[in-house]
């Protein structure tokens, strides 16, 4: 029972990938930060969440981007950087694939709906 409680305590106190979205994140870096094997972490993450770590990171980055686009006046390039994208064009393509519109269109349309 002590080892289960210890493992649970470790997981609860481990920084979540979503707290580091502006940083370059990879399976290896996250697994290393948790002190476990990348293959083990990958399988466990998929089993627990139903998605790969890469899918999760992209989903969280897009969520953060949508929030920043709606609630700040940051330029799209700055939003991209805050969300961990070094290339604004790749960010825009990823955002369009996720939401169906460009970051600028999303901001304009969503703000119009809020009024």
C-alpha positions as CSV (number, residue, x, y, z in Angstrom):
1,X,0.0,0.0,0.0
2,X,2.9,2.4,0.7
3,X,4.3,2.0,-2.8
4,X,0.9,2.8,-4.3
5,X,0.5,5.9,-2.2
6,X,4.1,6.9,-3.0
7,X,3.4,6.5,-6.7
8,X,0.2,8.4,-6.5
9,X,2.0,11.2,-4.6
10,X,4.7,11.3,-7.2
11,X,2.2,11.6,-10.1
12,X,0.2,14.3,-8.3
13,X,3.3,16.4,-7.7
14,X,4.9,15.9,-11.1
15,X,4.6,18.9,-13.4
16,X,2.0,18.2,-16.1
17,X,3.1,18.7,-19.8
18,X,0.4,21.4,-20.1
19,X,2.3,23.5,-17.6
20,X,5.2,23.6,-20.1
21,X,3.5,24.2,-23.4
22,X,5.8,27.0,-24.6
23,X,8.8,24.6,-24.2
24,X,9.9,22.0,-26.7
25,X,8.3,18.8,-25.5
26,X,9.0,15.3,-26.7
27,X,8.2,11.9,-25.4
28,X,11.9,11.5,-24.3
29,X,12.0,14.8,-22.4
30,X,8.8,14.2,-20.6
31,X,9.6,10.6,-19.7
32,X,13.1,11.7,-18.5
33,X,11.6,14.4,-16.4
34,X,9.4,11.8,-14.8
35,X,12.3,9.4,-14.4
36,X,10.9,6.6,-16.5
37,X,11.5,4.8,-19.7
38,X,10.0,6.5,-22.8
39,X,8.4,3.3,-24.1
40,X,6.8,2.6,-20.8
41,X,5.5,6.2,-20.4
42,X,4.2,6.2,-23.9
43,X,2.2,3.0,-23.4
44,X,0.9,4.1,-20.0
45,X,0.0,7.6,-21.2
46,X,-2.0,6.2,-24.2
47,X,-3.7,3.6,-21.9
48,X,-4.7,6.3,-19.3
49,X,-5.7,9.1,-21.7
50,X,-6.7,7.4,-25.0
51,X,-4.3,9.6,-26.9
52,X,-0.6,9.8,-27.6
53,X,1.5,12.4,-25.8
54,X,1.9,14.3,-29.1
55,X,-1.8,14.4,-29.6
56,X,-2.3,15.6,-26.1
57,X,0.3,18.3,-26.4
58,X,-1.1,19.6,-29.7
59,X,-4.6,19.6,-28.2
60,X,-3.5,21.5,-25.1
61,X,-1.5,24.0,-27.3
62,X,-4.5,24.6,-29.4
63,X,-6.7,25.1,-26.3
64,X,-4.2,27.7,-25.0
65,X,-4.0,29.4,-28.4
66,X,-7.8,29.7,-28.6
67,X,-7.9,31.2,-25.2
68,X,-5.1,33.7,-25.9
69,X,-6.7,34.6,-29.3
70,X,-10.0,35.4,-27.6
71,X,-8.8,37.0,-24.4
72,X,-5.7,39.0,-25.4
73,X,-4.6,41.3,-28.2
74,X,-1.4,39.4,-28.7
75,X,-0.3,39.1,-32.3
76,X,-0.8,35.6,-33.9
77,X,3.0,35.2,-34.0
78,X,3.3,35.9,-30.2
79,X,0.4,33.5,-29.5
80,X,2.2,30.8,-31.5
81,X,5.4,31.3,-29.5
82,X,3.5,31.2,-26.2
83,X,2.1,27.9,-27.3
84,X,5.4,26.4,-28.2
85,X,5.4,26.9,-32.0
86,X,8.6,28.4,-33.5
87,X,7.1,28.6,-37.0
88,X,4.0,30.8,-37.2
89,X,3.0,29.1,-40.5
90,X,3.1,25.7,-38.9
91,X,1.1,27.1,-36.0
92,X,-1.5,28.5,-38.4
93,X,-1.8,25.3,-40.4
94,X,-2.2,23.3,-37.2
95,X,-4.8,25.7,-35.8
96,X,-6.7,25.6,-39.1
97,X,-6.7,21.7,-39.0
98,X,-7.9,21.7,-35.4
99,X,-10.6,24.5,-35.6
100,X,-11.5,24.8,-39.3
101,X,-10.3,28.4,-39.5
102,X,-7.2,30.5,-39.3
103,X,-6.2,32.1,-36.0
104,X,-7.2,35.5,-37.3
105,X,-10.6,34.2,-38.5
106,X,-11.1,32.5,-35.2
107,X,-10.4,35.6,-33.2
108,X,-12.7,37.8,-35.5
109,X,-15.6,35.3,-35.6
110,X,-15.5,34.4,-31.9
111,X,-15.3,38.0,-30.7
112,X,-18.2,38.9,-33.0
113,X,-20.3,36.1,-31.4
114,X,-19.4,37.4,-27.9
115,X,-20.9,40.9,-28.6
